[in-house]
Amino acid sequence: MNKYLRLFLLLGIISFESQAQSPFPLAKGNVWYYTYSCLWCQQPVPAPTKIVRVIGDTLMPNGKQYWILDPSDLFNNKFIRSDSNYIYYWTHRYWLDTVWYEQRTFNFNAKALDVDTISINGFSIARADDPISDILFNKPTTFYVYNLGGLIFGSLSIANGFGYTSYEYRGDEMPPFDDWTLAGCVISGTLYGSLSSVISTQELPAQLELFQNYPNPFNGWTVFQYRIAKNDHVVLTISNILGQQVAVVIDEVQAAGQYTAHFHPTNLTSGIYFCRLSTSTAVQTVRFVYLK
């Protein structure tokens, strides 16, 4: 075979693989907008949306290229890559761990009810059904649906060409009380869904807002999201039911915007606790349950 023809065919194969390499589209500038509902949350209603952006990429010590998410995905992972077979996280087992590694998740080729023994934040993963052909944002696609089990239960769906489309957290097999749904996204410069109300409420916070932590109840780690309307000194603390402060999570000056704070208790007993967010002008508090 002519060497130029051989080179042309090789480049064609590489090009085809790069275009169709993953159901999860990862490229700088891609954005996902999720709406949020919560069955048992305290008033005011928690964050109506979550915005996840791809802000760049980086080469990890394993020689693989990972995309950087801001602030993180629905499982609080910041570094992600994907191919036609799996989604991969660059992660660590516990919040304070210094050893990071690649974690393989969500097998796109699994048969119905196949179980993946890899754990994501306490979840094991099982395919709920065979891939489903349907329409998303007026575009035909294939949905991959997974049941999540292990320490806590829930479900997740991934749409080919769109990434995560829904995440439902059900606690210990209870009715859903954390429900994330994809409202719109920007993939390779193309807008899908409606984002105008999302942008206005999410990117320009009008006041101090502290949202209910998730998961809640929890027994390992939890995440608090909050918004501040202006540059301010922000203090996020944890107190017990007697009003005694037991942890300081955040104590620093921050710019206006939305933030995510991780809390990993070390010496707390099981019980009811309060998270208090304060700035120079306002204070908000939410209640949560820790199960050791």
N, C-alpha and C positions, 0 to 999 in steps of 0.2 A: 504494500500500500504506500502511495506517495506520502512522504513525511509531512507535507503541508496539509494534505487531506486528513492525516491522522491527528495533527495538531488541531485542525478545525473541529473534528468530531469530539476531541477531548474537551475543548473549550465549550462546545455546545452542551456536553454532559454536565460540566461544572456550572454553566449558566442555568440549566434546567434545575439542578439540585438546589442552587441558591434561591431560585424564585419560588420553589415549592417545598422548601425544606421543613416548614413547621406550621401547624395550625395556629400557633401563637405568634402573632406578628410583632417583632421587636426591632425598632429602629428609632434613632434619636428624633424627637418631636412627636412621637405617638402619644396620645393622651386618652385615658379612660375616665368616664364620669359615671359614678354609681349613686343611685338613690338608696336611702336607708330607712328601714322601719323597725320598730322595736316594740314587742308586745307588752313587756313588763317594765319599761323604763319610767323613771320619774319625770315629771314635768320640770322644765320645758322639754319638748320633744327633742331628742338628740339630733346630731348632724344630719340634715336632709340629703347631703351628698358627700362623696369622697372622690377626690381627684388624684389620679395616679399618672405621672408623667415619666417618659424615658428621657433622661437628661444627658446621657452619654454612654460610653462603654469603657471597659478596662480589661487588661489582661491579668488573669489570676495566676498564682504560683503553679497551678496544674497545667499551664500552657493554653487554657481555654479563654475565649473572649466572652465576657459577661456584660449585659446591659445594666445600667444603673437606674433604679426607679426612685422617684421622689414623690411622696415620702417613702412609701413601701406598698407592696401588694396587699391583698386581703388577708394574707397569713403573716404579715409583718416581715416579709423578706425583701431586701433591698437590691440584691444582685441575682440576676436571672438569665438563663439562656435556654434555648429550645431547639429541637430538630424534629424530624418526622416521627420520631419514636417516643420522646419524653420531654418533659420540662425539667430543668435542673436548677437547683438553688446553690449558691455559695453561702454557706451558713455555719452556725455553730450549735452545739446541742443545747446549751444553756446560755442565758443572757450574758453572764459574766465570763464565759469561756474565752480563752485566748487562742484555742486551736480551731481553725476553720477548715471545712472540707466541702466537697461537692456531694449534694444530696439529689438522687434521681427520684422523680415523682411523676405521677399521672401518665401512665403508659397508654398511648393512643392506639396501640395495637392489641390491647388485652381483650380477651373474650368476656362475654357477660359473666359477672360475678367473680371474675378473677381478682384475687386479693394481692395487693402490693404490701409487703411487710415493712417497708420504709416508713418511718414516723415523721410527721410534720406537726410540731407543737402539740404532741399528744395524740394525733390522729393516725390511724392506719387507713389505707385507701382501698376501696373495692369498686370495681366497675358496676354500676347499677343496671345497665342495660347495654344492648348493642347500640352503635351509633345511630342517631336519629336524623333524618333529612327534614329540614324545615326552612322557614323564611325568617331572617333577622334584618331589620331596617330595610325591607323590600329587596333583600338579596338572598338567593338560595345558599344554604350552608349546611354543614353537618355538626350536630351537637354531640359532645362526649359528656356523659353524665356519670358522676361518681357518688357513692355513699361514703361517708366518713364515719369511722368508728374508733374504738379504743377507749381513751379516757373520757372523751366527749363525743357527741354525735352531731351529724349534720349532712349536708349534701352540697355538691358543687357541679356547675356545668361550664364547659368550654366550647366555644363555637369556632369552627375552622375559619381562620382569617380575621377573627376578632379577639380571641383570648378569653379570659374569664367573663362570663355573662351573668352568673348569679352565684351567691354563696348563702346558705341557710344554716345557721347554728341552732341546734335544738337542745343543748345541754345533755342530760342523761336520758335520752329518748323521750323528751318532753315535747309539747307543741313548739313550733318555731317561735323564738322571740328575738333573734337577730337575723335580719334578712336584707342582703345587699343585691341590687338589681342594676344591670348596665342600662343607663338611660341614653347614653350616646358616647361616641368616641371619634377620635381623629386618627386615621390609619394612613400612613404615607401621604399625608396632605389632604386626604378625602374625609369629609365630615359625614358621619352617620348618626342619625337621631337628632334630637333637639337639645341644644346646650345653652341657650340664652339665659334662662332662669338660673341654671347651675352656675354659670360664670358670675352673674351678678351677686348671688348669695354667698358663694364660696370664696371668691378671690378678694372681696372687699368686705371684711367683717365689720358690722356696724357697732358691735359692742363686745364686751367680754362674754365668752361662752365656754362652759365646761360640759362636755358630753359624757354620757354614761360609759364607763369602762367596758371593755369586752376582752376576753370572755368574763362573764359574771353570772354565778359564782365561779371561782377559779381555784386551782391548787398548785400552780407552778409560777405563772407569770400572768400579767394583764397589761392592757394598754389604755392610756387616757389620751383623748384628743381634745384640743381646746383652740379657741381663736382669740386673738387680741386685736383691737382696732387701731392701736398706735404703738410706737416704740415705748416700752415701759419695763420696769423692774418686775419680773414675774416670779412668784413663789408658789410651788406646788408641794403640799405636805399631806401626810397621812396621819390620822388620829384614831384612837380607839373609841369605844362607846362611852368612856368616862371623860373624853375630851383631852386625853393626854397625847401629845405628839410622839409618834413612833418612827417616823421617817421623813426625810426631806428629799424629794425627787428632783425638783428644779428650784434653783435660786440664782437667777441671772437676768441681765438685761436682754430683751429680745425685740426684734423688729415686728411690725404689724404683720399678721398672717395667721395661718393654721399650723399647729404643731402636734407631734405625737410624742408621748412620754411613756417609757416602759417602766414597769414596777415589778421587781422580783424579790419578794419577801425572804428574809433569811432567819429571823428569830421571832416571828409572830405566831401566836396561837390561833386556832380556828375561831371565827366569830365575825361580828359586824364591825366594819370600819368606815371612816369617812375620808374622802379626798377633798381638800380645800385648795382652790385656786384664787390667788389674790394679786392685785396690781395696786398702783397708787390711788386708784379711783373706785375699784369694785372688788367684790368677793363672790365666789360661787362655790357650792359644795354638792357632792353626790355621795350616796351611800353604796357600799358594795359588801360582798360576802367572801371571806377567805376560808377555804377548806384545806386544812393541812393534811 
